[in-house]
Amino acid sequence: MRRALTVLFTALALVCAATVLSDAPIAIGQLRGAGAAIMEVSEVRPGMRGYGLTVFRGTQPERFEVEVIDVLHDFRPDQDLILVRTIHPILEEAPTVGGMSGSPIYLEDRLVGAYAYGWPYGRQPVAGVTPIRSMLAEIDRPVRPDSFPGAVPMPATSGARPARRPELRGARPYLGTEPRGALAALEEQSRRLAIPRTAGTSGASMIPASTPLLVGGLEPSVVAMLSEHLAPFGLDVLQAGGGGARAATTSGPPARFVDGGGLAVTLARGDIASNVVGTVTHVQGDRLVAFGHPMLEAGETGLPTAVARVLHILASFQRSFKIAEPVAPVGALVQDRQATIVVDQQLQPAMIPVRLRLTGVPDAQRSEWNFEVASHRALTPLLVFTSITNAVKSVAADHADVMFDATSRVWIDGRGAPVEVHDTGFAATGPASSSALQQLRGFDLVELAFVNPFVVTRPTRIEIELAMRFAHETAEIVDASVASTEVDPGERVNVRVVLRRYGMPEEVRMVPVDVPESAAGQSISVMVQPGSEVELERPEPRTLDHAIDAVRERYPRTSLVVSTRLPGSRGLRMAGHVVRSLPGSALDALQQAGDSDRARAFVTHRRAEVPMDVVLSGGARVELSVRRVARAAD
């Protein structure tokens, strides 16, 4: 009898424990591992009930209930979508939560998919679930052998998979022969994707559950700038993030991912913090799937990842989201695909140290910023650019005229010394003028390191020194003229250039221009431009060094350049060199003998450079008519 009572009390204790655990955070030991049972979409029926796992606070996943509404077939190419109603006090207040993307959904204790889609402004807690089969199809996708330069196995581990450089699908190689600026690669990717995610704000379209990009250490206007450029990728930029360094030392979170646990994709850390937040769907060996939708849909990316700690879920009629921060760096995002992102926990990606130094601002509270940014063709220049803008605004938000001298140094893998370029500029709307700062040639060097067509390399360090002074040292080119527009072949003509310096009377510069003998009987154009607007006829680079030289050897914004267009003199730009002043027969022969895509004819220009002590703008043109025969001397 005593033994029977013991068995009975033991059984009752187990039942009570199970009841308590059903409403408590799920313990790590209860989470499903690689052997989790899978439910196929074909088995899903309306009315089925199950549950999901996500983190509402801290690092431990908790349970929420779900009920199947139905299956939406062919929602995306070769991908169905399961519609479910979520049941939880928090989800009643916040029907669609950014950062819950990837939360695993179980029916009959089998994993069926990931919480991934929702309707903006939806009043009901209804979500779209990406089938787990679509996600697991990507987990073993091989990566190309030259991806992610600089990545190494995690400490005390082995077997990291190699991968390719983090360039964007469909992006053209950059040769450095034309200025592009900080945002060119990102805008190129945005046009390629043309994702209408922001069009869903009317509430009529189902879109991915907003993926929050939580930033810390940034000014509100810089957050708005980031949001503008990243909105086409479905990222909601929110000023609600931090670096997580203090949390990592105090809370002692698990240094590994678990199903339903928080996941952060780190774009920047240090004095500037930037993390994309989502949820792990399923861990399978060294890899895991998450999100249930793409992040940037950029294929192989090599972005660093970390275990995330959730501080709070902010409920909002516009967009609810998790406030979270990274607490334990683990692994790298290796696949960014239609149905999922894939993380390799055994790969430690390379990040790029950035040092920014700011001088010339009286009584500045701070002069130096140090942080690391993810290694990515489109994101790295954007992150560095916004960080520069943020630093300038934080110490000198004055809406005043400012001059700046910028020295950019970029270390490129495989080269010993850094590549250095110097730029001078002016901002009329204050020190943090984005239009002026994004044209720094250091950004062209960064892009060259990522996607030049010659060698696989990457930027390994970036330093920018920005010296500012509150002044208005500019001049506008307002007019150009000559004594007579009818000239002799071989004559030297003085071009009268009128400049209007800020706050000063107009001044005149006389620039001599030689009229070539070959222009007899023709019309020629004389263009007066700031140096930064002159398009040089350069050879197509054959090496990375040639491409770097194309970035360094440009006219500065402080040079007045007078270009004489010679229609009777044509040249040919080819790989490695430029041939000028060719007769028509020779030009045709060279074009036919060479690669027509790479050998390009151009009209020759003869140029004169006049260095100035001001930043130039504006421009002027003079048309000259050249006599067939020079007039006889008096």
N, C-alpha and C positions, 0 to 999 in steps of 0.2 A: 504493500500500500504506500509506504513512504517513498519507494522508488517511483511509483506511478505519479505521485504528487510532484516529485522533483521534475519528471519529464514534462508534466502539464505546465508547471510554472516556467520552465525553460522555454517552452513553446510560446506561452503568452508573452514572455519578455522579448522574444524575437519578433513577434507580431507588432508589439508596441514600438520596438526600435525601428522596424520598417516603416511604420506610420509616421514617426517623427522625421525619418530621413527623407520621406517623400516631399516634405515641405522645407527641408533644410538645404543649404548649399551642397552640391554634389561633391563628395570627397574625391581626391585624385585617384584613389585606388578603384573607384567605381566606374571611371571613364573607360570607354571602349578603346581598344587598341587596334592593331592591324587585322585582327580576326573578326571585326564587327560584321554582323549580318546585314545584307543589303536588300532593300525592297525595290522591285522594278516598278516603273510608272504604270505598266499594264495591270498591276495588282491593286492600284489605288482606286478607291471607290468613294463617291460622295458620302459624307456622314461619318467616315472613319475618324477616330479620335487618337491622339497621340500626344507627344510633348516635344519641346525643343530645349536646348541648353544655350545659355549666354551668361555673360557677367554683367550684373546690375551694379555691383560695387566691389572693389578690391580685385582679386585675381581668380577667385573661385567661381566656376560656372554654377548657375542656378537653373531651376526647371521652370518652364512656363508651358501651359497646355495649348494644344492646337486641335482644330476640327477641319477636316477636308471639305472644301466647297465643291471643287471639281478639277478637271485637268484641261488646260488650254493647250491644244496640240499645235506643233510647228510655230511656237511663239517666236523663236529665232531659228536660223538655219540648222536643221537636224537637232533641234532642242525643244522639248515640251516645257510647260510650266505648270506646277501644281498650285492651285489657289487654296489658301488656308485662312481660317480665322484664328487669331491668337487670343489667348485668355490669360490675363495676368493683370493685377491692379495697376502696375506701371504702364502696361501697354494699352490700357483703357484710356489713360491720360495722354500717352504719346503713341498714337497708332502706328506710325512708321518711324523707326529710330535709325538715324545715321550712326554707323558703327556696329549695328547688329548684323550687317551683311556677312554671311557665312555661318551664322548660328545653325548648328545641325538640327534637323527635324527627324523625329523617329515616329514610325507607325508600327504597331505590334512589336515594339522593341527592336525594330530594324531601321537602319539608317536609310532614309528615302531622299534626302537632299538638303539644301541650304536656303535659309531665309535670305532673299536677295532683292526682291522688287516690291514696289509699293506705289500708291497714288499720292502725289502731293496734295495737301489740304484734305485728305480723306478723313471722314468722320468715323469710319469703322476700322477696327484693327484687322485689316485684311492684307495679307502679304502674298507675294509670288515666290515659290520655292523652286530653285534650280535642281533638277534631278541629279543625284549623286553619280550616276553612271556617266553623265556628260562631263562632270568634274574629274572623275578618276581616269577618264580617257586621256587627260593631260599630264597625269602625275609621273608617268614614265617616259614622256616625250624626251628624246635625247636632245642635248644642246650641242651646238657646233663647237669644234675643238679649239677655236681661237677666240672664244667669248670671254668677257669679264677679265681683261688683263689686270694683273695685280692682285686678284683674289687668291686666297690661300685656304687650306683646310683649317677648321676651327682648332684651337689649341688642344693638344692631346687626342686628336682624332686623325683619321685618314680616310682616303677614298673620296675626296671631293671631286665633283665632276667638273671638267673644264668647260668653258663657255666662251662666246664671242664678244667682241667689243660692243658696248652699249649704244649702237646707233639705231636710228629709227627706220622701220620698214618703209621703202619707197623714197627715202631721202637721197638726194644726189650728193656725190662727193664734193667737198669744198676745195677749191684750188687757191683761194686767197687773193685772186686777182681783182676782186671788187669788194668794197666795204659791205658788211652785212649787219653788224651790230648784235646786241645781246639777245634779242627776241626772234631773230630770223628762223632758227631751227624749230623753235616752239610753234611759231605761226605756220611754218611749213607742215608740221605734224597735225596741227589743228585743221588746216584746209584738207589734208588727206583724209582724216577721219570724218569730218563734217558730222559729228555726233549730235543729234538734235535733243540732247538731254535737258538743256535749259528750256526747250520749247514745252516741256511737260508741266511747267509751273501753272498752267491753266487748270490743272487737275484732271484733264480729260485723258491723259496718256499714262500708262504704267511705265515707270522708269526705274533704274536701279535705286535701291534704298540709298539715299544720299551718302556718299563716302566722305566723311569729314577729314579735312586736312587741318589739323590743329597746330597753330603757330604760337610761339612765345617770343617775347623780346622785340616785337615789331610795333611800329607806329600804326594807328588806325588807317591812315591814308595808304600806307604800304600794304596793309592787309587787303584793302580795296583793290589795289593794283594787282596783287597776286590773284585775287578772286577773278578779276576781269580776264586774265590770261589763262587761268586753269579751269574756268567754268565749262568750256567746250569739252573737257575730258570727264565731266561728271564729278569733279572735286569741289566740295563746299569748303571754302577757306574760312576758318573761324578763329578768332583770337581767344583761344581757350586752352592752349597747350603749354607744356613746359618741358624741360630737358629730362626730368626724372632722376637726376643724380641723387638728390636727398632721399627720395623714396627708395632708391635701390639699396641704400645703406641702413634704412630703418625698418622696412616692412619684411625683408627677407623673402621675396617672392620666388616661386619655383623657376629655375633657370632652364625650363623646357616648356614646349607648347603642349597643350592638351585640347581635346575636342571641346568646343564651346568656350575656350579661353580667349583672352584678349590678344590681339596682334597689332603691332605698329610697324609701318614701313617708314623708315627714317630717311628724310631728305636732307636734314641739316641738324647739327647738334653743336653745343658750345654756347657762345654768347648769343647765338641765334638758334632757335629750335623749331623744327617743322616735321610733323609726323602724320601720316595717313593712318586712320584707325579703322579696324574691322575685327572679324571674329574667325577663329579657326574652325573649319568644318570637320576635318578628319585627318589625324596623324597616321601615316603608314610608313613605318621604318624611319629612315632619315628624312623623308619628305612629307609634306602636308599640302592639303588643298584648303582654300579659304575664299571668302567674299561671295562666291556664287555668281559673280559677274566680273568683268575686267576692271583694272584700275586705270591704266592709260591705254590698254589694248595695244601695247608696244612690243609684244613678243618677248624676246629675251632681254632682260633689263639689268639684272645684277644689283638691285637696290638692297641696302641693309635692312634687316628686320629685327624685331625685339618683342619679348613678352610685354604686354601692356597691362597697366593697372587702371581700372575705371574708378573715377572719383565720384561721378554723379551722372544721372541721365536728365538732361534738361528737356522738359516738355514744352512744345511751342506749336502754335497753329501753323506757322510757316515751315519750320523744319526742326524736329526734335533730334537730339544727337547725344552721344556719349562724350563726356569730358574725361579724357584719359591721357596718360603719359607713359612712355617706355620706361621699363625698370630693369630689363636684363637683355642686352643684345644677344641674339641667337640667329645665325643663318642669313640667307639671302633670298630675295625674290628672283627666281630664275625663269619663270614663265608667266606672262601676262596675257591671258587668252579670253575668248568670248565667254566661256562658262566659269572661269575660275582664275585665281592666281595660284602658283605653285611655289613653295618655299623649300629650299634645301638647307636643312639644319646643320650640315657639316661644311658649309662654305662660308668663309668670312670675306665679304667683299671689300675692295679698296675704297677708301674715301679720300677726298682731296682737301688737305689743310689750306685754309685761306687766312691771310693776315691783311687787315685793312688799317692804314694809318692816316689820320686826318690832322692837318696842321693849318694854321692861319686864322683860326676862329678865336677871338679874344675870350678869355675866361671860360673856355670849354671845360665841361666837367670830365670829359673823357676824350682820349685821342687815339686809342687802339682797340681793335676788335679781333678776336681769334675764334675761329669756328671751323667745322668740317662740313663739306657738302658731298652729297652722293655723286658718283661718277656716271653722268648721263648726258648725252649730247645736247638735248633740249633743256633739261632741267638745271644743269650746272650753271650755264650762263645766266639763266633767269634768277636762280637763287643768289648768285654772287651780285648781280645787278640790284636786286631788291635789297640785299643786305647793305650795299653801298648807299643806296638811297635812304635806307632806314638810319644808318649811322649819321649821315649828313643832317637829316631832319631832326634827329634827336639832340644834336648840339647846335644847330644853326637853322632853325625853322623860319628865319626872317624872310619876308617877301621883299627882297632887295636884290639889286643887281650884283652879280658876283662873277669873278673871273676864277678859273681854276687851271692848274697845271697838274696833270696826272702822269705818273710813271707806273706802268704795268709790267710786272715780271711774271713769266709763265715758265715753269719747269716742265719739260716734256720728256717722257720716259725714253731712255736711250741717248739723250743728249746731256752732256755734263753741265754746262753753264746755262742759266736761264735766258730766255729770249726777252729782250727789253724794248719797249716802245714808249714814246713820250707824246702826249696829246695836250693841246691847249684849247680851252673852250670858254664859252660865256653862257650864262643862264639869266634870262631877264625876269624869270618868275621865282627866283630864289635859289639857294644852294642845291636843293634836291630836285632840280628840273630833270625829269626822266628823259626827255628828248635829247638833252645834251650828254648825260652820263652814259646812255646806252650805246653811244657811238664810239666809246673807247676801243682802240684797236686791240686791247688785251682780249676782248671777247672773240675777235676773229682768230687770234692765236689759239684760244681754247677750242674753238670749233675745228680748226685745222688739226689739232692733236687727236680729236675724236674721229674725224671722217675724211682725212686726206686719202687719195687713192694710191698712195705709194707704200706706206708701211703701217703695220698694226702698232699703234702706240696710244698714249693717253696723257693728259696733263696730270702731273703728280703734286704740284704745289702752285698756288697763285698768291702773289703779293701785289697790292695796289697802294700807292702813296698818293694822296690827294691834297695838294696845297691850294688853299683858297684865299682870296682877298676880295673884300667888298669894294668893287670898282666897276666902271663901265667903259672898258677900253676896246671899243668896237668902231668899225667904220663900214658904211654901206657904199657899194659901187653903184652910182646913180646914173652915170652917163659916160659915153665914149665917143669921140669924134676925131676927124682928121681935117686938115686944111682944105683938101680937095679929095673927093671920092674917086676921081679919075687919075690914075697913077701910071708911071712908066715901069716896064719890066726892069728889074735890077735896081730900082729906086729904094732909098731908105726913107720911110715915112714915120713921122712922130705921131703916135696915138695919144690923144689928150684924154686922160682918164680923170673923171670928177669923183672925188670921194667925200662923203659926208660923215665926219667924225661926230660921235655923240657929244652934244653940248658945245660944239665948236663950229666956226664957219667952214664952208666947203673949201676943199683944197684940190689942187690939180697936180697930177703926176704925168710927166711926159715919158712915154715908153717907146723907144725906137723899134720899128719892125721893118725887116728887109723883104721887099717884094721879089720873089724868085724870077729869074729869066724864063723858066719853064711855064710861068703863068700868063705869058703874052697872049692877048686876045681872049682872056677868060675873066670870070668874076671870082673873087676870093672873099672869104669871111674871116674877120678878126674878132675873136671872142675874148672878153675880159671876165675872169671868174675868180672866186676864192679858190685856193689850192685844193681844198677838200672836195670840190665839185668837178675837178678835172678827171676825165677818164683816160688813163694812160694806155697806149698800145704796148702791151707787154707780151712776151712769148708765153705759150702755154707751159706751165712748170713741168719739169720732168722728175723732180725730186721734192722731198719735203723741204729741204733747204731753199730751193727755188721758190716754193710757195710762201715760206716765211719771209723771204726777201721781198716778195710782192706786197706783203702786209707792211713791212717796215719802210719800203721805199715809195711813199706816197707824199704828195705835196701837203704841207700843213695848212690849217685854217688861217694862219697868219701870213700866207704868201699870196701876193697878187700875181696871177698867171695870165699872160696874154698869148693866146693860141691862134696861129694863122693856118686856116684850112686850105690845103692845096689840092684842088680837084684834079689837076692834071698829073699828080704824083701819087701813085698808089703803092701800097705795101702788102705784105703777106705775113700773118701771124701763124707760126707753126710751133710744134713741140720743141722747146729748148731755145728758140731764137726768133727774132723778128727781122724780116728783110724789108727795107724801105726803098722808095723811089724806083720801082721796077717799070720798065716799058710794058705795054699791054701784052705783047707776044710772050715775053718771059713770064708774066704773071699767069697767063692762061696755061702755059706749059707746066709750071710748078704746081698749080692747082690740080691739073689732070694727073700728074705723076704721084701726088701725095694723097693722103686720106682727106677726102672732101669734108668730113665732119670735124677735122682738126686743123686744116689749113684754111684760114679765113682771110679774105681780102679786106683792106680798110683804106680810107682816105688819109693820106699823111698830113700830120700837123707839125708845124714848127713853133716852138714855145720859148717864151722868155719869162723868167721868174724874178719877181721883185719882192724881197723879204720886207715885211712890215712889222711894226710893234703892236698891232691890234688884231683882233679877230674880225675877219671880213665876212660880209654877206652881200646879197644882191648880184648884179651882173649886167653886162651890156654887150652889144654886138655892132660891128661896123661892116658894111658891105663895100668892097672896093672893085672898081672896074679897071682892068689892066689893058693898056693900049697894046695893039699888035706890035707897034714899032715905037721905040723911045723917041721922044722929041729931040730935035737937034739942040745942042747947047747954044746959048746966046753968045 
